[in-house]
C-alpha cells in the first residue's frame, strides 16, 4: 500500500505543474485539502497560493472569488473582504440574482466564517448565503445537498479535517469531473491513517 501511495503522490505532484488555469488550480488545491491529503503537498500548496495571491484576476464569478478568499485567508495571506462589494446592488445589499447560484452561495458562506472582527460585509454574506441555501435546499443534487447541510451545521473552516475527509471522499466519488488519482490516494491515505490510529489505540489499551 505504501508503495502505491508513493506512486499516486508523484502523479498528483505532476498535476500541480500542469494545471495552469487559475480556477482549476483553486479547485484542485481545495479538493486536495478537503480529501484530507493536503499534508502530503504542503510546499506545492504554498507555491500555488503564493501565485494565486500575486496575480490580478478579473471577471471571476462568486464561487471563485469566495474560494480564492477562503484559501488565501486560511493560509495567512493578506486579502481584503472588500472584493465582495462587487456582488452588491445599488442599495448595498447582496444581489438577488445570486440567489440561485448554489455553489457560489456555499463558497460565500464558508468564506464568511474567516471574517476578522468588524468585517460586516462577511456577516452579511453569511446571512444572505444561508437564507438562500436553505430556501434552495430541496432542489439541489444529492452530493451538493449533503455539503450544504453539513456546512450549515458546521462551516468548513471549523470542521475537523479527518471528519470532512470521510464525508467528502464519498461526495467526490460522485463528481463527473473527479480525478481518479486524487480519489485513490485519498481513500488509501484515509484507510492507512485509520489503521495506524487503531494500532495506537491497541497499544494504549494494553
TORGUZA-481172 format. One record per residue (C-alpha): x negated, y, z negated; residue number from 1. Coordinates in steps of 0.001 Angstrom, whole numbers, padded with zeros to 6 digits. Example, Ala and Ser with C-alpha at 12.3 -4.5 7.8 and 13.67 -1.06 7.14 Angstrom:
       xx       yy       zz    k
  -012300  -004500  -007800    1
  -013670  -001060  -007140    2
END
This chain:
       xx       yy       zz    k
   000000   000000   000000    1
  -002745   002457  -000929    2
  -004468   001993   002445    3
  -001192   002651   004259    4
  -000623   005777   002153    5
  -004081   006997   003129    6
  -003291   006463   006823    7
   000017   008310   006534    8
  -001658   011199   004707    9
  -004105   011543   007584   10
  -001213   011530   010049   11
   000659   014220   008105   12
  -002502   016269   007721   13
  -002797   016446   011514   14
   000710   017899   011675   15
  -000427   020939   009713   16
  -002867   021677   012526   17
  -000468   021033   015388   18
   002633   022796   014013   19
   002348   026298   015478   20
   005952   027500   015385   21
   006409   029545   012196   22
   009965   028390   011493   23
   008897   024764   011913   24
   005862   025320   009673   25
   008044   026764   006894   26
   010440   023830   007134   27
   007513   021401   007202   28
   005990   022821   004005   29
   009360   022911   002260   30
   010138   019334   003262   31
   006781   018061   002003   32
   007316   019720  -001346   33
   010896   018540  -001750   34
   009908   014972  -000850   35
   007501   015048  -003788   36
   004293   014668  -001783   37
   003073   018256  -001835   38
   000314   017442  -004331   39
  -001450   015450  -001615   40
  -001729   018572   000563   41
  -002442   021466  -001813   42
  -005152   023028   000366   43
  -003181   022656   003585   44
  -000086   024201   001983   45
  -002108   027113   000596   46
  -003585   027778   004042   47
  -000165   027594   005702   48
   001396   030000   003208   49
  -001523   032426   003447   50
  -000967   032514   007194   51
   002764   032958   006678   52
   002151   035838   004279   53
  -000267   037644   006572   54
   001789   037730   009754   55
   004674   040056   010552   56
   007859   038316   011598   57
   010762   039849   013479   58
   014315   038682   014170   59
   014347   035975   011508   60
   017744   034618   010509   61
   018957   034405   006908   62
   017825   030832   006382   63
   014239   031509   007381   64
   013927   034903   005680   65
   015103   033346   002421   66
   012941   030241   002873   67
   009845   032338   003544   68
   010583   034480   000485   69
   011057   031444  -001778   70
   007975   029585  -000597   71
   005734   032621  -000924   72
   007033   033738  -004292   73
   006881   030201  -005706   74
   003197   030160  -004875   75
   002449   033570  -006379   76
   002311   035699  -003233   77
   003448   039312  -003425   78
   006654   039527  -001391   79
   009376   042148  -001758   80
   013048   041327  -002160   81
   013837   044441  -000098   82
   013640   042275   003017   83
   017164   041052   002213   84
   018535   044569   002715   85
   018851   043942   006443   86
   021601   041428   005701   87
   023817   044064   004070   88
   026582   046064   005713   89
   027141   049827   005721   90
   028798   049643   002298   91
   025796   047961   000696   92
   027365   044514   000432   93
   026064   041315   001962   94
   027538   040995   005443   95
   030619   038774   005516   96
   029507   037489   008922   97
   027009   035381   006970   98
   029772   033596   005083   99
   029885   030565   007409  100
   026116   030073   007617  101
   025942   027293   005032  102
   022236   026550   005417  103
   021427   030244   005299  104
   023565   030697   002193  105
   021923   027744   000445  106
   018495   029129   001289  107
   019536   032575  -000004  108
   020989   031081  -003185  109
   017791   029189  -004023  110
   015653   032231  -003217  111
   017714   034370  -005572  112
   016549   032440  -008613  113
   012994   033634  -008077  114
   014030   037181  -008990  115
   011959   039419  -011208  116
   013790   041476  -013863  117
   015645   044359  -012245  118
   015895   042867  -008753  119
   019636   043411  -008486  120
   019703   042522  -004796  121
   018820   038942  -005733  122
   021526   038844  -008402  123
   023947   039969  -005696  124
   022534   037324  -003360  125
   023231   034531  -005848  126
   026797   035718  -006394  127
   027511   036131  -002669  128
   025945   032817  -001689  129
   027512   030760  -004473  130
   031004   032126  -003799  131
   030843   031246  -000111  132
   029131   027888  -000631  133
   031974   026902  -002942  134
   034640   028070  -000510  135
   032987   026244   002419  136
   032079   023132   000425  137
   034654   020678   001780  138
   033760   021446   005388  139
   030048   020659   005046  140
   028415   017469   006321  141
   027599   014909   003633  142
   023823   015471   003184  143
   024199   019261   003044  144
   027195   018969   000729  145
   025109   016945  -001731  146
   022323   019527  -001614  147
   024786   022355  -002249  148
   026407   020523  -005157  149
   023011   019834  -006713  150
   021828   023426  -006251  151
   024992   024883  -007777  152
   024315   022759  -010859  153
   020544   023277  -010924  154
   018853   025715  -008499  155
   015946   024193  -006597  156
   013336   026279  -008437  157
   014488   024795  -011762  158
   014838   021209  -010554  159
   012444   018559  -011879  160
   010313   017762  -008778  161
   010497   013970  -009131  162
   014270   014051  -009501  163
   014591   016315  -006461  164
   012371   013912  -004510  165
   014580   010974  -005465  166
   017662   012715  -004071  167
   016010   014399  -001111  168
   014383   011242   000256  169
   017843   009769   000827  170
   019124   013017   002366  171
   016096   013378   004614  172
   016723   009878   005977  173
   019988   011177   007447  174
   018416   014142   009252  175
   018233   013722   013011  176
   015018   015753   013173  177
   013257   013860   010391  178
   009579   012996   010698  179
   009134   009276   010103  180
   005564   009618   008834  181
   006721   012065   006162  182
   009596   009809   005197  183
   007441   006681   004959  184
   004803   008496   002912  185
   007432   009922   000558  186
   009023   006513  -000023  187
   005723   004751  -000616  188
   004402   007516  -002853  189
   007604   007574  -004900  190
   007530   003795  -005401  191
   003836   003859  -006308  192
   004313   006619  -008885  193
   007307   004783  -010356  194
   005249   001604  -010635  195
   002418   003461  -012384  196
   004861   005035  -014842  197
   006381   001639  -015639  198
   002936   000156  -016248  199
   002081   003062  -018555  200
   005311   002534  -020493  201
   004491  -001164  -020915  202
   001076  -000270  -022340  203
   002603   002257  -024746  204
   005170  -000276  -025953  205
   002552  -002880  -026903  206
END
